[in-house]
Amino acid sequence: MPDPRKPIGVGIVGLSATGGRAAGAHLPALSAVEGIELRALAASSEASAQAAGAAV
């Protein structure tokens, strides 16, 4: 049985450091939920993913 004290890890595909739906809507919504932890993100390039990670 999963431990209810551990956060649920989520990832976002398409998170951009320059804006967009994921950054403007999905990320704030997930951040508002208790027990959710952003663990991964995917972007169109490594540089974009690093920039988005730094912005989060």
Buried (B, 14 or more C-beta within 10 A) or exposed (E): EEEEEEEEEBEBEBBBBEEBEBBEEBBEEBEEEEEBEBEEBEBEEEEBBEBBBEEE
